[in-house]
Amino acid sequence: MPVYEYRCRKCGKEYEIRASMSEYAKGLKTVCPECGSEESERVISLAAILGGAPGGPSFGAGGCGGPSCCGGGN
Ligand SMILES: [Zn+2]
């Protein structure tokens, strides 16, 4: 189940909401755990990008970019 991160517009508190894709599509009700405000904005976290992007940058996957990358000194 994906985690959606939000930041409260009133107090600046960042919080996470777990919801299924269908729940998210219907519209999440975001309530700040700190002040109870429903005024929030979506936060795109780095972890969400790294964890949820198939085909993203893959380091150490066996690809060699050039002579200097795997120490190709014969
Ligand atoms: Zn708040």
PDB file of the backbone (N, CA, C, O) and the ligand in Angstrom, with CONECT records:
HET     ZN  A 101       1
ATOM      1  N   MET A   1       0.856  -1.205   0.000  1.00  0.00           N
ATOM      2  CA  MET A   1       0.000   0.000   0.000  1.00  0.00           C
ATOM      3  C   MET A   1       0.884   1.244   0.000  1.00  0.00           C
ATOM      4  O   MET A   1       1.734   1.409   0.875  1.00  0.00           O
ATOM      5  N   PRO A   2       0.685   2.094  -0.958  1.00  0.00           N
ATOM      6  CA  PRO A   2       1.541   3.287  -1.037  1.00  0.00           C
ATOM      7  C   PRO A   2       1.303   4.260   0.107  1.00  0.00           C
ATOM      8  O   PRO A   2       0.223   4.324   0.693  1.00  0.00           O
ATOM      9  N   VAL A   3       2.335   4.997   0.393  1.00  0.00           N
ATOM     10  CA  VAL A   3       2.257   6.018   1.433  1.00  0.00           C
ATOM     11  C   VAL A   3       2.316   7.389   0.771  1.00  0.00           C
ATOM     12  O   VAL A   3       3.199   7.670  -0.039  1.00  0.00           O
ATOM     13  N   TYR A   4       1.378   8.215   1.125  1.00  0.00           N
ATOM     14  CA  TYR A   4       1.338   9.567   0.580  1.00  0.00           C
ATOM     15  C   TYR A   4       1.756  10.549   1.667  1.00  0.00           C
ATOM     16  O   TYR A   4       1.268  10.508   2.796  1.00  0.00           O
ATOM     17  N   GLU A   5       2.651  11.410   1.296  1.00  0.00           N
ATOM     18  CA  GLU A   5       3.151  12.370   2.277  1.00  0.00           C
ATOM     19  C   GLU A   5       2.523  13.730   2.035  1.00  0.00           C
ATOM     20  O   GLU A   5       2.387  14.197   0.904  1.00  0.00           O
ATOM     21  N   TYR A   6       2.151  14.336   3.135  1.00  0.00           N
ATOM     22  CA  TYR A   6       1.537  15.657   3.059  1.00  0.00           C
ATOM     23  C   TYR A   6       2.197  16.593   4.055  1.00  0.00           C
ATOM     24  O   TYR A   6       2.781  16.162   5.049  1.00  0.00           O
ATOM     25  N   ARG A   7       2.094  17.867   3.771  1.00  0.00           N
ATOM     26  CA  ARG A   7       2.564  18.856   4.724  1.00  0.00           C
ATOM     27  C   ARG A   7       1.419  19.802   5.043  1.00  0.00           C
ATOM     28  O   ARG A   7       0.746  20.326   4.156  1.00  0.00           O
ATOM     29  N   CYS A   8       1.222  20.001   6.331  1.00  0.00           N
ATOM     30  CA  CYS A   8       0.152  20.878   6.774  1.00  0.00           C
ATOM     31  C   CYS A   8       0.466  22.319   6.398  1.00  0.00           C
ATOM     32  O   CYS A   8       1.581  22.798   6.604  1.00  0.00           O
ATOM     33  N   ARG A   9      -0.509  22.990   5.855  1.00  0.00           N
ATOM     34  CA  ARG A   9      -0.297  24.380   5.448  1.00  0.00           C
ATOM     35  C   ARG A   9      -0.397  25.329   6.628  1.00  0.00           C
ATOM     36  O   ARG A   9       0.036  26.479   6.552  1.00  0.00           O
ATOM     37  N   LYS A  10      -0.959  24.850   7.698  1.00  0.00           N
ATOM     38  CA  LYS A  10      -1.113  25.728   8.860  1.00  0.00           C
ATOM     39  C   LYS A  10       0.106  25.673   9.765  1.00  0.00           C
ATOM     40  O   LYS A  10       0.677  26.705  10.117  1.00  0.00           O
ATOM     41  N   CYS A  11       0.500  24.462  10.138  1.00  0.00           N
ATOM     42  CA  CYS A  11       1.593  24.348  11.112  1.00  0.00           C
ATOM     43  C   CYS A  11       2.869  23.794  10.502  1.00  0.00           C
ATOM     44  O   CYS A  11       3.914  23.784  11.151  1.00  0.00           O
ATOM     45  N   GLY A  12       2.792  23.334   9.260  1.00  0.00           N
ATOM     46  CA  GLY A  12       3.998  22.866   8.599  1.00  0.00           C
ATOM     47  C   GLY A  12       4.378  21.436   8.937  1.00  0.00           C
ATOM     48  O   GLY A  12       5.411  20.938   8.490  1.00  0.00           O
ATOM     49  N   LYS A  13       3.553  20.784   9.716  1.00  0.00           N
ATOM     50  CA  LYS A  13       3.812  19.394  10.088  1.00  0.00           C
ATOM     51  C   LYS A  13       3.729  18.498   8.855  1.00  0.00           C
ATOM     52  O   LYS A  13       2.801  18.604   8.054  1.00  0.00           O
ATOM     53  N   GLU A  14       4.716  17.616   8.721  1.00  0.00           N
ATOM     54  CA  GLU A  14       4.665  16.643   7.635  1.00  0.00           C
ATOM     55  C   GLU A  14       4.174  15.313   8.174  1.00  0.00           C
ATOM     56  O   GLU A  14       4.618  14.852   9.225  1.00  0.00           O
ATOM     57  N   TYR A  15       3.263  14.709   7.451  1.00  0.00           N
ATOM     58  CA  TYR A  15       2.723  13.438   7.915  1.00  0.00           C
ATOM     59  C   TYR A  15       2.414  12.540   6.735  1.00  0.00           C
ATOM     60  O   TYR A  15       2.312  12.991   5.595  1.00  0.00           O
ATOM     61  N   GLU A  16       2.270  11.274   7.030  1.00  0.00           N
ATOM     62  CA  GLU A  16       2.052  10.280   5.987  1.00  0.00           C
ATOM     63  C   GLU A  16       0.665   9.686   6.097  1.00  0.00           C
ATOM     64  O   GLU A  16       0.125   9.505   7.188  1.00  0.00           O
ATOM     65  N   ILE A  17       0.110   9.392   4.951  1.00  0.00           N
ATOM     66  CA  ILE A  17      -1.192   8.730   4.925  1.00  0.00           C
ATOM     67  C   ILE A  17      -1.075   7.501   4.038  1.00  0.00           C
ATOM     68  O   ILE A  17      -0.650   7.583   2.886  1.00  0.00           O
ATOM     69  N   ARG A  18      -1.458   6.372   4.593  1.00  0.00           N
ATOM     70  CA  ARG A  18      -1.454   5.141   3.808  1.00  0.00           C
ATOM     71  C   ARG A  18      -2.835   4.937   3.203  1.00  0.00           C
ATOM     72  O   ARG A  18      -3.850   4.969   3.899  1.00  0.00           O
ATOM     73  N   ALA A  19      -2.850   4.731   1.922  1.00  0.00           N
ATOM     74  CA  ALA A  19      -4.121   4.515   1.262  1.00  0.00           C
ATOM     75  C   ALA A  19      -3.882   3.732  -0.019  1.00  0.00           C
ATOM     76  O   ALA A  19      -2.807   3.801  -0.615  1.00  0.00           O
ATOM     77  N   SER A  20      -4.876   3.005  -0.423  1.00  0.00           N
ATOM     78  CA  SER A  20      -4.754   2.283  -1.676  1.00  0.00           C
ATOM     79  C   SER A  20      -4.907   3.263  -2.833  1.00  0.00           C
ATOM     80  O   SER A  20      -5.334   4.403  -2.654  1.00  0.00           O
ATOM     81  N   MET A  21      -4.551   2.795  -4.011  1.00  0.00           N
ATOM     82  CA  MET A  21      -4.641   3.660  -5.185  1.00  0.00           C
ATOM     83  C   MET A  21      -6.085   4.124  -5.412  1.00  0.00           C
ATOM     84  O   MET A  21      -6.331   5.265  -5.803  1.00  0.00           O
ATOM     85  N   SER A  22      -7.025   3.219  -5.160  1.00  0.00           N
ATOM     86  CA  SER A  22      -8.425   3.578  -5.394  1.00  0.00           C
ATOM     87  C   SER A  22      -8.899   4.593  -4.360  1.00  0.00           C
ATOM     88  O   SER A  22      -9.679   5.495  -4.665  1.00  0.00           O
ATOM     89  N   GLU A  23      -8.416   4.429  -3.138  1.00  0.00           N
ATOM     90  CA  GLU A  23      -8.769   5.407  -2.108  1.00  0.00           C
ATOM     91  C   GLU A  23      -8.216   6.782  -2.471  1.00  0.00           C
ATOM     92  O   GLU A  23      -8.876   7.809  -2.315  1.00  0.00           O
ATOM     93  N   TYR A  24      -6.980   6.758  -2.961  1.00  0.00           N
ATOM     94  CA  TYR A  24      -6.336   8.015  -3.336  1.00  0.00           C
ATOM     95  C   TYR A  24      -7.079   8.656  -4.505  1.00  0.00           C
ATOM     96  O   TYR A  24      -7.255   9.874  -4.551  1.00  0.00           O
ATOM     97  N   ALA A  25      -7.510   7.823  -5.444  1.00  0.00           N
ATOM     98  CA  ALA A  25      -8.211   8.343  -6.617  1.00  0.00           C
ATOM     99  C   ALA A  25      -9.545   8.982  -6.224  1.00  0.00           C
ATOM    100  O   ALA A  25      -9.986   9.961  -6.827  1.00  0.00           O
ATOM    101  N   LYS A  26     -10.168   8.410  -5.209  1.00  0.00           N
ATOM    102  CA  LYS A  26     -11.448   8.967  -4.757  1.00  0.00           C
ATOM    103  C   LYS A  26     -11.251  10.278  -4.019  1.00  0.00           C
ATOM    104  O   LYS A  26     -12.167  11.092  -3.910  1.00  0.00           O
ATOM    105  N   GLY A  27     -10.061  10.463  -3.525  1.00  0.00           N
ATOM    106  CA  GLY A  27      -9.777  11.687  -2.799  1.00  0.00           C
ATOM    107  C   GLY A  27      -9.526  11.399  -1.336  1.00  0.00           C
ATOM    108  O   GLY A  27     -10.423  10.989  -0.598  1.00  0.00           O
ATOM    109  N   LEU A  28      -8.297  11.621  -0.936  1.00  0.00           N
ATOM    110  CA  LEU A  28      -7.961  11.375   0.455  1.00  0.00           C
ATOM    111  C   LEU A  28      -8.392  12.545   1.318  1.00  0.00           C
ATOM    112  O   LEU A  28      -8.313  13.709   0.927  1.00  0.00           O
ATOM    113  N   LYS A  29      -8.844  12.192   2.492  1.00  0.00           N
ATOM    114  CA  LYS A  29      -9.119  13.237   3.466  1.00  0.00           C
ATOM    115  C   LYS A  29      -7.898  13.344   4.357  1.00  0.00           C
ATOM    116  O   LYS A  29      -7.604  12.452   5.153  1.00  0.00           O
ATOM    117  N   THR A  30      -7.211  14.431   4.208  1.00  0.00           N
ATOM    118  CA  THR A  30      -5.979  14.604   4.968  1.00  0.00           C
ATOM    119  C   THR A  30      -6.240  15.475   6.186  1.00  0.00           C
ATOM    120  O   THR A  30      -6.725  16.603   6.088  1.00  0.00           O
ATOM    121  N   VAL A  31      -5.910  14.923   7.303  1.00  0.00           N
ATOM    122  CA  VAL A  31      -6.082  15.663   8.552  1.00  0.00           C
ATOM    123  C   VAL A  31      -4.746  15.704   9.275  1.00  0.00           C
ATOM    124  O   VAL A  31      -4.149  14.666   9.560  1.00  0.00           O
ATOM    125  N   CYS A  32      -4.294  16.888   9.562  1.00  0.00           N
ATOM    126  CA  CYS A  32      -3.019  17.046  10.244  1.00  0.00           C
ATOM    127  C   CYS A  32      -3.116  16.475  11.659  1.00  0.00           C
ATOM    128  O   CYS A  32      -4.015  16.836  12.418  1.00  0.00           O
ATOM    129  N   PRO A  33      -2.186  15.582  12.009  1.00  0.00           N
ATOM    130  CA  PRO A  33      -2.209  15.006  13.359  1.00  0.00           C
ATOM    131  C   PRO A  33      -1.806  16.029  14.419  1.00  0.00           C
ATOM    132  O   PRO A  33      -2.024  15.820  15.613  1.00  0.00           O
ATOM    133  N   GLU A  34      -1.229  17.113  13.979  1.00  0.00           N
ATOM    134  CA  GLU A  34      -0.726  18.100  14.917  1.00  0.00           C
ATOM    135  C   GLU A  34      -1.816  19.106  15.299  1.00  0.00           C
ATOM    136  O   GLU A  34      -2.061  19.364  16.478  1.00  0.00           O
ATOM    137  N   CYS A  35      -2.462  19.667  14.273  1.00  0.00           N
ATOM    138  CA  CYS A  35      -3.419  20.735  14.568  1.00  0.00           C
ATOM    139  C   CYS A  35      -4.818  20.416  14.050  1.00  0.00           C
ATOM    140  O   CYS A  35      -5.759  21.170  14.296  1.00  0.00           O
ATOM    141  N   GLY A  36      -4.959  19.298  13.333  1.00  0.00           N
ATOM    142  CA  GLY A  36      -6.277  18.894  12.873  1.00  0.00           C
ATOM    143  C   GLY A  36      -6.750  19.605  11.618  1.00  0.00           C
ATOM    144  O   GLY A  36      -7.900  19.454  11.206  1.00  0.00           O
ATOM    145  N   SER A  37      -5.868  20.373  11.016  1.00  0.00           N
ATOM    146  CA  SER A  37      -6.260  21.094   9.817  1.00  0.00           C
ATOM    147  C   SER A  37      -6.344  20.155   8.619  1.00  0.00           C
ATOM    148  O   SER A  37      -5.581  19.194   8.524  1.00  0.00           O
ATOM    149  N   GLU A  38      -7.255  20.429   7.722  1.00  0.00           N
ATOM    150  CA  GLU A  38      -7.347  19.646   6.499  1.00  0.00           C
ATOM    151  C   GLU A  38      -6.682  20.365   5.337  1.00  0.00           C
ATOM    152  O   GLU A  38      -6.727  19.906   4.195  1.00  0.00           O
ATOM    153  N   GLU A  39      -6.068  21.491   5.643  1.00  0.00           N
ATOM    154  CA  GLU A  39      -5.348  22.237   4.612  1.00  0.00           C
ATOM    155  C   GLU A  39      -3.958  21.641   4.478  1.00  0.00           C
ATOM    156  O   GLU A  39      -3.099  21.840   5.337  1.00  0.00           O
ATOM    157  N   SER A  40      -3.744  20.913   3.401  1.00  0.00           N
ATOM    158  CA  SER A  40      -2.453  20.266   3.260  1.00  0.00           C
ATOM    159  C   SER A  40      -2.020  20.301   1.805  1.00  0.00           C
ATOM    160  O   SER A  40      -2.823  20.506   0.895  1.00  0.00           O
ATOM    161  N   GLU A  41      -0.726  20.094   1.618  1.00  0.00           N
ATOM    162  CA  GLU A  41      -0.214  19.968   0.264  1.00  0.00           C
ATOM    163  C   GLU A  41       0.584  18.698   0.162  1.00  0.00           C
ATOM    164  O   GLU A  41       1.180  18.239   1.136  1.00  0.00           O
ATOM    165  N   ARG A  42       0.592  18.139  -1.012  1.00  0.00           N
ATOM    166  CA  ARG A  42       1.265  16.877  -1.237  1.00  0.00           C
ATOM    167  C   ARG A  42       2.772  17.100  -1.213  1.00  0.00           C
ATOM    168  O   ARG A  42       3.283  18.082  -1.752  1.00  0.00           O
ATOM    169  N   VAL A  43       3.462  16.175  -0.582  1.00  0.00           N
ATOM    170  CA  VAL A  43       4.918  16.209  -0.571  1.00  0.00           C
ATOM    171  C   VAL A  43       5.428  15.005  -1.342  1.00  0.00           C
ATOM    172  O   VAL A  43       5.072  13.866  -1.042  1.00  0.00           O
ATOM    173  N   ILE A  44       6.251  15.260  -2.322  1.00  0.00           N
ATOM    174  CA  ILE A  44       6.854  14.150  -3.058  1.00  0.00           C
ATOM    175  C   ILE A  44       8.220  13.891  -2.446  1.00  0.00           C
ATOM    176  O   ILE A  44       9.158  14.668  -2.625  1.00  0.00           O
ATOM    177  N   SER A  45       8.311  12.816  -1.742  1.00  0.00           N
ATOM    178  CA  SER A  45       9.556  12.529  -1.032  1.00  0.00           C
ATOM    179  C   SER A  45      10.524  11.780  -1.927  1.00  0.00           C
ATOM    180  O   SER A  45      10.133  11.111  -2.884  1.00  0.00           O
ATOM    181  N   LEU A  46      11.784  11.909  -1.593  1.00  0.00           N
ATOM    182  CA  LEU A  46      12.811  11.227  -2.363  1.00  0.00           C
ATOM    183  C   LEU A  46      12.642   9.719  -2.270  1.00  0.00           C
ATOM    184  O   LEU A  46      12.859   8.998  -3.243  1.00  0.00           O
ATOM    185  N   ALA A  47      12.255   9.254  -1.100  1.00  0.00           N
ATOM    186  CA  ALA A  47      12.086   7.820  -0.898  1.00  0.00           C
ATOM    187  C   ALA A  47      10.976   7.282  -1.784  1.00  0.00           C
ATOM    188  O   ALA A  47      11.074   6.179  -2.323  1.00  0.00           O
ATOM    189  N   ALA A  48       9.931   8.064  -1.928  1.00  0.00           N
ATOM    190  CA  ALA A  48       8.822   7.620  -2.757  1.00  0.00           C
ATOM    191  C   ALA A  48       9.248   7.525  -4.209  1.00  0.00           C
ATOM    192  O   ALA A  48       8.823   6.632  -4.942  1.00  0.00           O
ATOM    193  N   ILE A  49      10.097   8.466  -4.614  1.00  0.00           N
ATOM    194  CA  ILE A  49      10.560   8.456  -6.001  1.00  0.00           C
ATOM    195  C   ILE A  49      11.469   7.258  -6.241  1.00  0.00           C
ATOM    196  O   ILE A  49      11.327   6.547  -7.235  1.00  0.00           O
ATOM    197  N   LEU A  50      12.399   7.046  -5.326  1.00  0.00           N
ATOM    198  CA  LEU A  50      13.349   5.948  -5.499  1.00  0.00           C
ATOM    199  C   LEU A  50      12.660   4.602  -5.408  1.00  0.00           C
ATOM    200  O   LEU A  50      13.005   3.664  -6.127  1.00  0.00           O
ATOM    201  N   GLY A  51      11.682   4.515  -4.517  1.00  0.00           N
ATOM    202  CA  GLY A  51      11.052   3.234  -4.299  1.00  0.00           C
ATOM    203  C   GLY A  51       9.951   2.927  -5.295  1.00  0.00           C
ATOM    204  O   GLY A  51       9.575   1.768  -5.472  1.00  0.00           O
ATOM    205  N   GLY A  52       9.434   3.953  -5.943  1.00  0.00           N
ATOM    206  CA  GLY A  52       8.259   3.723  -6.762  1.00  0.00           C
ATOM    207  C   GLY A  52       8.462   3.948  -8.245  1.00  0.00           C
ATOM    208  O   GLY A  52       7.496   3.985  -9.008  1.00  0.00           O
ATOM    209  N   ALA A  53       9.708   4.098  -8.661  1.00  0.00           N
ATOM    210  CA  ALA A  53       9.930   4.357 -10.068  1.00  0.00           C
ATOM    211  C   ALA A  53      10.661   3.200 -10.721  1.00  0.00           C
ATOM    212  O   ALA A  53      11.888   3.118 -10.648  1.00  0.00           O
ATOM    213  N   PRO A  54       9.930   2.316 -11.350  1.00  0.00           N
ATOM    214  CA  PRO A  54      10.592   1.226 -12.055  1.00  0.00           C
ATOM    215  C   PRO A  54      11.374   1.760 -13.245  1.00  0.00           C
ATOM    216  O   PRO A  54      10.904   2.648 -13.957  1.00  0.00           O
ATOM    217  N   GLY A  55      12.535   1.233 -13.453  1.00  0.00           N
ATOM    218  CA  GLY A  55      13.336   1.693 -14.579  1.00  0.00           C
ATOM    219  C   GLY A  55      14.070   2.980 -14.293  1.00  0.00           C
ATOM    220  O   GLY A  55      14.518   3.661 -15.215  1.00  0.00           O
ATOM    221  N   GLY A  56      14.198   3.319 -13.031  1.00  0.00           N
ATOM    222  CA  GLY A  56      14.957   4.494 -12.667  1.00  0.00           C
ATOM    223  C   GLY A  56      16.439   4.215 -12.758  1.00  0.00           C
ATOM    224  O   GLY A  56      16.861   3.164 -13.241  1.00  0.00           O
ATOM    225  N   PRO A  57      17.209   5.149 -12.297  1.00  0.00           N
ATOM    226  CA  PRO A  57      18.653   4.949 -12.319  1.00  0.00           C
ATOM    227  C   PRO A  57      19.072   3.733 -11.511  1.00  0.00           C
ATOM    228  O   PRO A  57      18.750   3.618 -10.328  1.00  0.00           O
ATOM    229  N   SER A  58      19.767   2.860 -12.137  1.00  0.00           N
ATOM    230  CA  SER A  58      20.200   1.654 -11.439  1.00  0.00           C
ATOM    231  C   SER A  58      21.717   1.617 -11.410  1.00  0.00           C
ATOM    232  O   SER A  58      22.376   1.494 -12.442  1.00  0.00           O
ATOM    233  N   PHE A  59      22.247   1.726 -10.215  1.00  0.00           N
ATOM    234  CA  PHE A  59      23.693   1.699 -10.073  1.00  0.00           C
ATOM    235  C   PHE A  59      24.146   0.277  -9.742  1.00  0.00           C
ATOM    236  O   PHE A  59      23.476  -0.455  -9.013  1.00  0.00           O
ATOM    237  N   GLY A  60      25.267  -0.080 -10.280  1.00  0.00           N
ATOM    238  CA  GLY A  60      25.823  -1.389  -9.966  1.00  0.00           C
ATOM    239  C   GLY A  60      25.007  -2.522 -10.546  1.00  0.00           C
ATOM    240  O   GLY A  60      24.973  -3.614  -9.979  1.00  0.00           O
ATOM    241  N   ALA A  61      24.354  -2.284 -11.657  1.00  0.00           N
ATOM    242  CA  ALA A  61      23.534  -3.323 -12.246  1.00  0.00           C
ATOM    243  C   ALA A  61      24.315  -4.101 -13.308  1.00  0.00           C
ATOM    244  O   ALA A  61      23.733  -4.860 -14.083  1.00  0.00           O
ATOM    245  N   GLY A  62      25.593  -3.913 -13.336  1.00  0.00           N
ATOM    246  CA  GLY A  62      26.394  -4.685 -14.284  1.00  0.00           C
ATOM    247  C   GLY A  62      26.716  -3.924 -15.558  1.00  0.00           C
ATOM    248  O   GLY A  62      27.487  -4.403 -16.390  1.00  0.00           O
ATOM    249  N   GLY A  63      26.140  -2.759 -15.717  1.00  0.00           N
ATOM    250  CA  GLY A  63      26.420  -1.978 -16.910  1.00  0.00           C
ATOM    251  C   GLY A  63      27.735  -1.232 -16.780  1.00  0.00           C
ATOM    252  O   GLY A  63      28.058  -0.709 -15.713  1.00  0.00           O
ATOM    253  N   CYS A  64      28.480  -1.185 -17.850  1.00  0.00           N
ATOM    254  CA  CYS A  64      29.754  -0.460 -17.824  1.00  0.00           C
ATOM    255  C   CYS A  64      29.661   0.715 -18.775  1.00  0.00           C
ATOM    256  O   CYS A  64      29.366   0.550 -19.958  1.00  0.00           O
ATOM    257  N   GLY A  65      29.912   1.890 -18.254  1.00  0.00           N
ATOM    258  CA  GLY A  65      29.759   3.099 -19.057  1.00  0.00           C
ATOM    259  C   GLY A  65      31.003   3.476 -19.821  1.00  0.00           C
ATOM    260  O   GLY A  65      30.932   4.368 -20.666  1.00  0.00           O
ATOM    261  N   GLY A  66      32.127   2.860 -19.579  1.00  0.00           N
ATOM    262  CA  GLY A  66      33.342   3.246 -20.275  1.00  0.00           C
ATOM    263  C   GLY A  66      34.566   2.625 -19.632  1.00  0.00           C
ATOM    264  O   GLY A  66      34.472   1.931 -18.620  1.00  0.00           O
ATOM    265  N   PRO A  67      35.710   2.884 -20.232  1.00  0.00           N
ATOM    266  CA  PRO A  67      36.956   2.261 -19.753  1.00  0.00           C
ATOM    267  C   PRO A  67      37.267   2.614 -18.303  1.00  0.00           C
ATOM    268  O   PRO A  67      37.843   1.811 -17.569  1.00  0.00           O
ATOM    269  N   SER A  68      36.887   3.802 -17.904  1.00  0.00           N
ATOM    270  CA  SER A  68      37.276   4.233 -16.562  1.00  0.00           C
ATOM    271  C   SER A  68      36.309   3.717 -15.517  1.00  0.00           C
ATOM    272  O   SER A  68      36.622   3.723 -14.326  1.00  0.00           O
ATOM    273  N   CYS A  69      35.155   3.276 -15.937  1.00  0.00           N
ATOM    274  CA  CYS A  69      34.125   2.936 -14.955  1.00  0.00           C
ATOM    275  C   CYS A  69      34.355   1.616 -14.265  1.00  0.00           C
ATOM    276  O   CYS A  69      34.094   1.514 -13.066  1.00  0.00           O
ATOM    277  N   CYS A  70      34.833   0.590 -14.962  1.00  0.00           N
ATOM    278  CA  CYS A  70      35.135  -0.661 -14.273  1.00  0.00           C
ATOM    279  C   CYS A  70      36.609  -0.950 -14.249  1.00  0.00           C
ATOM    280  O   CYS A  70      37.026  -2.105 -14.177  1.00  0.00           O
ATOM    281  N   GLY A  71      37.398   0.097 -14.308  1.00  0.00           N
ATOM    282  CA  GLY A  71      38.837  -0.119 -14.222  1.00  0.00           C
ATOM    283  C   GLY A  71      39.345  -0.990 -15.371  1.00  0.00           C
ATOM    284  O   GLY A  71      40.023  -1.993 -15.152  1.00  0.00           O
ATOM    285  N   GLY A  72      39.018  -0.604 -16.554  1.00  0.00           N
ATOM    286  CA  GLY A  72      39.339  -1.448 -17.707  1.00  0.00           C
ATOM    287  C   GLY A  72      40.775  -1.330 -18.190  1.00  0.00           C
ATOM    288  O   GLY A  72      41.021  -1.212 -19.391  1.00  0.00           O
ATOM    289  N   GLY A  73      41.723  -1.360 -17.264  1.00  0.00           N
ATOM    290  CA  GLY A  73      43.119  -1.319 -17.684  1.00  0.00           C
ATOM    291  C   GLY A  73      43.645  -2.713 -17.948  1.00  0.00           C
ATOM    292  O   GLY A  73      43.932  -3.455 -17.008  1.00  0.00           O
ATOM    293  N   ASN A  74      43.773  -3.070 -19.170  1.00  0.00           N
ATOM    294  CA  ASN A  74      44.234  -4.420 -19.491  1.00  0.00           C
ATOM    295  C   ASN A  74      45.739  -4.570 -19.297  1.00  0.00           C
ATOM    296  O   ASN A  74      46.286  -5.649 -19.525  1.00  0.00           O
TER     297      ASN A  74
HETATM  298 ZN    ZN A 101      -1.101  21.188  11.204  1.00  0.00          ZN2+
END
